[in-house]
Amino acid sequence: MTDTLSYRYVEPALLERPYHYMYTPYEGHAFLDAWARERSRFRTALLARRAAGGPVGEEAALGDEIYAAVGGHPPPRTSAFGTRSPVVWPHAPGEVAFETRGLLLDLWQATLAGDAGQVSAYPLWVERLAKRFEIAKRLHPRYTAQIRPVDKPGPPPGSMLDAYALLASLLAFECRVRPDLGHLNTLLKLLDIVAATGSAALGPLGVPATLAAVEQEVAAVEALMGRHGVRR
């Protein structure tokens, strides 16, 4: 029976023992069903976290703004990013060492301000970060100017898991405005890691960012299936 197949890419130890693959082996409609069930479960957990509320502050406001942008919803009247000073942007890759979470917030700030399309460094950063993640299937807290890890990542509690959520939401936004199979492929793997770690480890920024990424991922996969005449 198709409902007996599990979606093995969200195993709890995924960060310690990551899968090293580019594309998952095809397992038929049963695999798609298993993936859809897992994402539905994870989305329900994220919605519960969001409904439960939590600290109301800049982090939550940034997450809500990202959620609106990924889903194509109207932005808030006042941007929470407006009071933030960029830490890396507009430097290009190769020019400066960086802290991963800070850079991702810079890229989101540029996106929401409408600057991303005007500066050539933006697509370079997105591609380099996605490529770096694909090499090891994980993100490190800090990188050198040559985008080499500065320290060991370890399990990503709190703000480090939010970095995975931020990159996932950025790729989800890119998938909506500029559909790209490579970005969707990386998005799937990022969300597998966040789901495997669990929504409880996400901060007030990471919950709405991850929720937005999950919803856009599902929409992108369903659209891709539709274009190829695949039905579950």
C-alpha positions in Angstrom: 0.0 0.0 0.0 1.3 3.5 -0.8 0.5 4.9 2.6 3.1 2.6 4.2 6.1 4.4 2.6 7.7 6.9 5.0 9.5 10.1 4.0 13.0 9.1 5.3 14.6 12.5 4.5 13.4 14.0 7.8 15.2 11.6 10.1 16.1 13.2 13.5 19.8 12.7 13.0 19.9 14.4 9.6 22.3 17.1 10.7 24.8 14.8 12.2 24.5 12.3 9.3 23.4 14.2 6.3 22.3 12.6 3.1 24.8 13.3 0.3 22.8 13.4 -2.9 21.8 15.9 -5.6 18.5 14.4 -6.6 16.5 11.8 -4.7 15.8 8.4 -6.3 12.4 8.2 -7.9 10.0 6.0 -5.8 6.8 6.7 -7.7 3.6 8.3 -6.4 4.0 6.7 -3.0 7.0 8.9 -2.4 5.1 12.0 -3.4 2.3 11.0 -1.1 4.8 10.4 1.8 6.4 13.8 1.1 3.0 15.5 1.0 1.9 13.9 4.3 5.2 15.0 6.0 4.9 18.5 4.8 1.3 18.7 5.9 2.3 17.4 9.4 5.1 20.0 9.6 2.9 22.8 8.4 0.3 22.0 11.1 3.1 22.1 13.7 4.3 25.5 12.5 0.7 26.9 12.4 0.3 25.7 16.0 3.5 27.4 17.1 2.5 30.6 15.4 -1.0 30.5 16.9 0.4 30.0 20.3 2.1 33.3 20.0 5.3 34.2 21.8 7.7 37.1 22.2 6.5 40.1 20.3 9.4 42.1 19.0 11.7 42.8 16.1 12.4 39.1 15.3 8.7 38.2 15.1 8.0 41.3 12.9 10.8 40.4 10.6 9.4 36.9 10.2 5.9 38.2 9.5 7.3 40.5 6.8 9.2 37.6 5.2 6.0 35.5 5.3 4.1 38.2 3.5 6.8 38.6 0.8 7.1 34.9 0.1 3.4 34.5 -0.3 3.0 37.6 -2.4 0.9 39.3 0.2 0.8 43.1 0.8 3.7 44.3 2.9 3.2 46.0 6.3 2.9 49.8 6.2 6.1 50.1 8.2 9.0 47.7 7.5 10.7 46.1 10.5 13.8 46.0 8.4 13.8 49.8 8.2 15.5 50.1 11.5 18.2 47.5 10.8 21.7 48.3 9.6 23.1 45.9 7.0 26.2 44.0 8.1 27.5 42.7 4.8 25.4 44.1 2.0 26.2 45.5 -0.6 29.6 43.7 -0.6 29.9 40.9 -3.2 31.1 37.4 -2.5 34.9 37.3 -2.0 35.1 40.7 -0.6 34.3 40.2 3.1 34.0 37.4 5.7 30.5 37.1 7.1 28.2 35.7 9.7 25.6 33.6 7.9 22.4 34.7 9.7 23.4 38.4 9.3 24.1 38.0 5.6 20.7 36.3 5.0 18.9 39.1 6.8 20.8 41.6 4.6 19.7 39.8 1.5 16.1 39.8 2.7 16.4 43.5 3.5 17.6 44.2 0.0 14.8 42.1 -1.4 12.1 43.9 0.5 13.5 47.3 -0.3 13.6 46.5 -4.0 17.3 46.7 -4.2 18.1 43.1 -5.0 17.4 43.4 -8.7 19.6 46.5 -9.0 22.8 45.1 -7.5 24.7 42.3 -9.2 25.9 40.9 -5.9 22.5 39.6 -4.9 22.2 36.7 -7.3 25.8 35.8 -6.7 25.2 35.6 -2.9 22.1 33.4 -3.4 23.9 31.1 -5.7 27.1 30.8 -3.6 25.1 30.2 -0.4 23.0 27.5 -2.1 26.1 25.9 -3.5 27.9 26.0 -0.2 24.9 24.3 1.5 24.7 21.7 -1.3 28.4 20.7 -0.8 27.9 19.7 2.9 24.1 19.7 3.3 24.5 22.1 6.2 25.2 25.7 7.0 28.0 27.0 9.2 27.5 30.1 11.5 30.5 32.0 9.9 32.5 31.9 6.7 35.7 33.5 5.4 35.6 35.8 2.4 36.3 32.8 0.3 33.2 31.2 1.7 35.0 28.6 3.7 33.6 27.5 7.1 35.3 29.2 10.0 34.0 26.8 12.7 32.1 23.6 13.1 28.4 24.0 12.9 27.2 21.4 15.4 23.5 20.9 16.1 21.7 24.2 15.2 19.7 25.4 18.2 17.8 28.6 18.1 19.2 31.3 15.9 21.3 28.9 13.8 18.3 26.9 12.7 16.7 30.2 11.8 19.5 30.6 9.3 18.3 27.5 7.5 14.8 29.0 7.6 16.0 32.3 6.2 17.8 30.7 3.3 14.8 28.4 2.6 12.4 31.4 2.6 14.7 33.3 0.3 14.8 30.4 -2.2 11.1 30.0 -1.8 10.6 33.7 -2.8 12.9 33.1 -5.8 10.9 30.1 -6.8 7.7 32.2 -6.8 9.0 35.2 -8.8 11.7 33.3 -10.9 10.9 29.6 -11.0 14.1 27.6 -10.9 14.4 23.8 -10.5 17.8 24.1 -8.9 16.4 26.4 -6.2 13.5 24.2 -5.6 15.8 21.2 -5.2 17.9 23.0 -2.6 14.7 24.3 -0.9 13.4 20.7 -0.4 16.7 19.7 1.3 16.8 22.8 3.6 13.2 22.2 4.7 14.0 18.5 5.3 16.7 19.6 7.8 14.4 22.1 9.6 11.6 19.5 9.7 13.9 16.9 11.1 15.2 19.2 13.8 11.7 20.2 14.7 9.6 23.4 14.9 10.3 23.8 18.6 13.9 24.7 17.9 12.9 27.7 15.7 12.8 31.2 17.0 10.1 33.8 16.5 11.8 34.8 13.2 12.2 31.2 12.0 8.6 30.0 12.5 6.9 32.4 10.0 9.9 32.2 7.6 9.7 28.4 7.6 6.0 28.3 7.2 6.2 30.6 4.2 8.9 28.4 2.7 6.8 25.2 3.2 3.7 26.7 1.7 5.6 28.0 -1.4 7.5 24.7 -1.7 4.3 22.7 -1.8 2.8 25.2 -4.4 5.9 24.9 -6.5 6.0 21.1 -6.5 2.3 20.9 -7.3 2.7 23.3 -10.2 5.6 21.3 -11.5 3.5 18.1 -11.2 0.7 19.8 -13.1 3.0 20.9 -15.9 4.1 17.3 -16.3 0.7 15.7 -15.9 1.6 14.0 -12.7 -1.2 13.3 -10.3 -1.1 11.9 -6.7 
